[in-house]
Amino acid sequence: MVLIVIASLLSLLSVLAVWTSDFVGDTDRYVRTVAPLASQPDVQTAVTNRVTQVVLEQIDVNALVKELSDAAAQQGVPQNAANLINDLSGPIKSGLTQLVGSVVNKVVTSSAFETVWVEANRAVHSSLDKALTGQGGGAIKLENNQVAIDLAPVIAKVKDELVNAGLGVAAKIPDVHTNFVVFASDDIGKVKSYLRLLDIMGAWLPVVTVLIAAGGVFLAVNRRRALVGAAVGVALAMLLLGIALTVFRAFYLDHLPPGADQAAAGTVYDTLIRFMRATVRAVGTVAVVTAVGAALIGPSRPAVAVRTGCRRIIGSLRGALYSLGMRLGPVGPFVHRFKRWIGALILLVAAVILATWSYPTWAVVLWITFFVALAFAIREFLDTGGDGDRAPTPTTTGGPPPANA
């Protein structure tokens, strides 16, 4: 019981460890995770607003109005008209804001921005490990307890587009480095330490967890009940982790800096942990299927009724095909002789497929379960007993299950 409880708790940490290890150590996985952010409307809006603000801060509207007034005076425009230009700083600033905003939005929503986003994140992925250990550097930084993305490449692209649009003053905008903050918390030091620890354990913790659970089941007096208990424990751990991810999302949004875009921050969070959520659902589904399967092989009345009903259906189908002339030859006795080994092989193949599947979803787990059930049904269909091609008997089609079932 102690081992099963420990394995259930470690299953929760295993999911976190695998996600952290892949997120930090696998560049392709990281890029696939963050790539969709470039096309998310909430993120695009937040980046557009931030870049527009920074660009406008670099343009001296008063100086621009003065240049227009002086140019008008030099062209012989009456002084009253030149003075009128000086009074138009408000409308000019409003129009300039619209122009810059439209250009920034054009850049941020373009396919070119998506390409730049992916290439930049791939190039700076090596700095992610440093970021998680607090050393900073690259496009992802931890400074002042904040996780931030440098938008300098986007601003440079906007500056070029503004110059091409005829706003020559944009050429005077210097290289600007501004951060798009996605997380800020006084506890970031603790978080990055935990993530680093999980990154180290990522490759081994799931294996250790499975071995501990197997040890708990093996040492139990009633192994079938122990297997049910272990599966239920893992399912409850996944439920707890799913709830924790939802609660932490609210914590994450509450600790953003004042003025940060809540919608964009929520989109970033959901994107970064989507593979973890998928893993939580998949592991939880595996646990539930395992618990149900272990319960169905037990001596309870519902389990016996289900098994008996399935055998009657399969036996009736086999009897109908026998009446039409179908014969299995030596296949039936062979399957009957090695029935347990065939069942073990089916489960082993399913386990290998599931273990080698990259981030399986709950749907994948259910499909594998379906094919496992189908394989067991075929095994039962082919099991004609030890007498070869004999006609099905009432025991085969409707009686209680044989002792070796």
Long-range contacts (C-beta under 8 A, 24 or more apart in sequence): 1-216, 1-220, 1-229, 2-216, 3-212, 3-213, 3-215, 3-216, 3-219, 4-213, 4-216, 4-217, 4-226, 4-229, 4-230, 4-233, 5-233, 6-212, 6-216, 7-209, 7-210, 7-212, 7-213, 7-216, 7-230, 7-233, 7-234, 8-213, 8-230, 8-233, 8-234, 8-236, 8-237, 9-237, 10-205, 10-208, 10-209, 10-212, 11-209, 11-213, 11-233, 11-234, 11-237, 11-238, 11-283, 12-237, 12-238, 12-240, 12-241, 13-198, 13-201, 13-205, 13-209, 14-205, 14-206, 14-209, 15-238, 15-241, 15-276, 15-279, 15-280, 15-283, 16-198, 16-241, 16-276, 17-198, 17-199, 17-201, 17-202, 17-205, 17-206, 18-202, 18-205, 18-206, 18-279, 19-273, 19-275, 19-276, 19-279, 20-195, 20-198, 20-199, 20-202, 21-198, 21-199, 21-202, 21-203, 22-202, 22-275, 23-128, 23-272, 24-128, 24-129, 24-132, 24-195, 24-199, 25-129, 25-199, 25-202, 27-122, 27-125, 27-126, 29-275, 30-121, 30-125, 30-128, 31-118, 31-121, 31-122, 31-125, 33-271, 33-272, 33-274, 33-275, 34-117, 34-121, 34-271, 34-272, 35-114, 35-117, 35-118, 35-121, 36-271, 37-117, 37-267, 37-268, 37-271, 38-113, 38-114, 38-117, 38-118, 39-114, 40-264, 40-267, 40-271, 42-261, 42-263, 42-264, 42-266, 42-267, 43-264, 43-267, 43-268, 44-105, 44-108, 44-109, 45-261, 45-263, 45-264, 46-180, 46-261, 46-263, 46-264, 47-108, 47-151, 47-154, 47-180, 47-264, 48-101, 48-104, 48-105, 48-108, 49-261, 50-151, 50-178, 50-180, 51-104, 51-108, 51-151, 51-154, 51-155, 51-158, 51-178, 52-97, 52-100, 52-101, 52-104, 54-151, 54-155, 54-176, 54-178, 55-100, 55-104, 55-155, 55-158, 55-159, 55-162, 55-170, 55-173, 55-176, 56-96, 56-97, 56-100, 58-172, 58-173, 58-174, 58-176, 59-96, 59-100, 59-169, 59-170, 59-173, 61-89, 61-92, 61-93, 61-96, 62-89, 64-92, 64-96, 64-169, 65-89, 65-92, 68-92, 96-167, 99-162, 99-165, 99-167, 100-158, 100-162, 103-158, 103-161, 103-162, 103-165, 104-154, 104-158, 106-161, 107-154, 107-157, 107-158, 107-161, 108-154, 112-157, 113-154, 113-157, 116-153, 116-154, 116-157, 120-153, 129-199, 131-192, 132-192, 132-195, 132-196, 132-199, 133-192, 133-196, 134-189, 134-192, 141-179, 142-188, 142-192, 143-179, 144-184, 145-184, 145-185, 145-186, 145-188, 145-189, 146-179, 146-181, 146-183, 146-184, 146-188, 146-257, 147-181, 147-182, 147-183, 147-184, 147-188, 148-179, 148-180, 148-181, 148-182, 149-179, 149-180, 149-182, 150-177, 150-178, 150-179, 150-180, 151-177, 151-178, 151-179, 151-180, 152-176, 152-177, 152-178, 181-256, 181-257, 181-260, 182-265, 182-268, 183-252, 183-255, 183-256, 183-265, 184-255, 184-256, 184-257, 184-260, 185-255, 224-294, 224-297, 224-298, 225-298, 227-290, 227-291, 227-294, 228-291, 228-294, 228-295, 231-287, 231-288, 231-290, 231-291, 231-294, 232-287, 232-291, 234-283, 234-284, 234-286, 234-287, 235-284, 235-287, 235-288, 235-291, 238-280, 238-281, 238-283, 238-284, 238-287, 239-284, 241-280, 242-277, 242-280, 242-281, 242-284, 245-273, 245-276, 245-277, 245-280, 275-359, 278-359, 278-360, 278-361, 278-362, 279-359, 281-361, 281-362, 282-359, 282-360, 282-361, 282-362, 282-364, 282-365, 284-362, 285-362, 285-365, 285-366, 286-354, 286-365, 289-365, 289-366, 289-369, 304-401, 307-401, 307-405, 308-400, 308-401, 310-377, 310-380, 311-380, 311-396, 311-397, 311-398, 311-401, 311-405, 312-397, 312-398, 314-377, 314-380, 314-381, 315-392, 315-396, 315-397, 315-398, 316-397, 317-381, 318-381, 318-384, 318-392, 318-396, 318-397, 319-391, 319-392, 319-396, 319-397, 322-391, 322-392, 327-389, 328-382, 328-384, 328-388, 328-389, 329-388, 329-389, 330-388, 331-382, 332-382, 332-383, 332-384, 332-385, 332-388, 332-389, 333-384, 333-385, 333-386, 333-387, 333-388, 335-379, 335-382, 335-383, 335-384, 336-383, 336-384, 336-385, 336-386, 337-386, 339-379, 339-383, 339-404, 339-405, 340-404, 342-379, 343-376, 343-379, 346-372, 346-375, 346-376, 346-379, 347-372
